[in-house]
Amino acid sequence: MDFARPLPEYLITRFHGWQATTYSQNKGWYRRLADEGQRPRAMIISCCDSRVHVTAMFGADQGEFFIHRNIANLVPAFVSDGEHHGTSAAVEYAVTSLHVSHLVVMGHSGCGGVEGCYEMCEGHAPALEEKTSFVGRWMDILRPGYDRLPQGDDATRKRALEKEGVLISLENLMSFPFVRAAVESGELTLHGVWNHIGNGSLEVYDPPSGAFHPI
């Protein structure tokens, strides 16, 4: 594997700093995590966007959240075709092996993936329409949300599409037999949230009203 290279020096320096402080001061906790395995209370499905910092937002300790990140925090519908399905595998493991009590889908403001889907649906992103575009084919999951958008300016519609991404993911989660069974038995609850990165607010989806409300 002669294409691999050593880590950048700044990452090595930061690791040594973490090892000398956070790890050194909490060795017992880390050894317990290693010996006893993980028992996360919740699974969080969030975007790959580097600005989305789930553990910091909820003050989570290591081992508390099972986190899966992908482009635009999307969950595809259940498909059993013997192919590779990373997000579906993460959901399956969280629900059937870790038995998490909560599964949270978190969207966010200024999502590049959602914007790409919007531009593609508007006919302004031909590169994403290509079959060879991994991003474009992934964002096809969100296309039904575009058809549900209200009238308005582009900024308003893009923000609405970000929230539609959360709702579509929640809908698709219920297409997984093991998720539906866990929800119907009361062992699992699903939640949808949307974070405004700029002002630090969080909105939670309220099923009775069919809307997101700030907390």
PyMOL commands that set and color helices and strands:
alter all, ss='L'
color gray80, all
select helices_A, chain A and resi 9-25+27-36+54-57+71-73+86-97+112-121+126-129+134-146+154-173+177-184
alter helices_A, ss='H'
color red, helices_A
select strands_A, chain A and resi 42-47+65-70+102-108+189-196+201-206+211-214
alter strands_A, ss='S'
color yellow, strands_A
deselect
rebuild
show_as cartoon
